[in-house]
């Protein structure tokens, strides 16, 4: 990422006497000619050729009233408390990229309109942030999120927009970057080409990855190993402790010399994970202890007993429509064999009985003998488990589908209500956990 976004900018103000009046238009269209309402702005690039010479110098004339109305930073710079009465010249120290777009930046202050290009957007956003031009900041962020990031490579997303977003606390931009990077997260934590970027993440950036459930990764244990490498690289993390690590993997974690050395920090989380794994699903669902963010699933690619499902653009779904997800889980403990499933959902009711949120689990495998499973189906958000339904079902060659009775815990009206607490940004997230019963 270019360094100029993270530098502190030097701003100097010089008083000028007896400057000739200048006629310019304000963004309301009126002519302002008074010496008290105009300011000459000299913009100097921070890229120096030598100690006292500059690579680029541009001179702009504008109105103090326009600057003050658009930016509280400019308002302070041209105030009497800062520079007294009379005409002023403001010398702004900027980098070359910002100098090139400063003209269109000023034009936005007058007409509230800008034509953005991908190559200019970062510099314009930098100016909007520096001078706190709120409307321009919103325009730039919307443009970047909707038009630029979907077209970039993952490396470009990471090195430019993810870095800038986390340093400037643009949470919507950060989330968009994380969601894009999450699709290839397994490569990021295991590929040699991403090793340097991974190890040099700062604490806040690491937390952005660890708190999201959108990561596509083989298993929670793979994340643990990657975070462990990050810790070993002398960077500390407030890791979101996840209990989705398998029991044998928990045992491997517990035996690591680093974990044994710092047992007092790890033991509470390890014990909670063992307890979570040991309890029946009905006991998990009944305990408030197991509703936090560490109990949310991610998009695991390794064969497991649980799965995460996402229904996007929920409001656009037709009434009484059926949503179908195909998934596979373990079919037996030893050896781990796949068991193919289809989860059929009617989140906006069923024709003839519009009040029921129907959910049917269908086994796609022809079974030679009956298999009993315990299940837990949950609706979650990005912070906790919201609702869960737990039960036991028997699947056989003749009984290959079963109603999970989700309507007992969730009503259609509750899902369809405005600002439903069961949706995240018009998205419903569910997670299904199965466990064989002997």
Secondary structure, DSSP 4 states (H G I P E B T S, - for coil): --GGGTSPPPEEEEE--SPPP--EE-TTS-EE--GGGEEEEEEEES-EEETTEES-EEEEEEEHHHHHHH-HHHHHHTSHHHH-SS-EEEEEEE-HHHHHHHHHHHHHHHHS-----TTTHHHHHHHHHHTT-HHHHHHHHHHIIIIIGGGS-HHHIIIIIIHHHHHHT-HHHHHHHHHHHHTTHHHHHH-GGGHHHHHT--HHHHHHHHT-S--EES-HHHHHHHHHHHHHTT--------S-S-HHHHHHHHTSHHHHHTHHHHHHHHHHHHHHHHS-HHHHHH-GGG-SGGG---EE-S--SEEEEEE-SGGGSPTT--EEEEEEEES-SSS--EEEEEEEEETT-BTTBTTB-EEEEEE-S--SS-EEEEEEEEEE-SSSEEEEEEEEEEE-SS--EEE--GGGT-BHHHHHSTT-TT-SSS-EEEEEEEEEE-
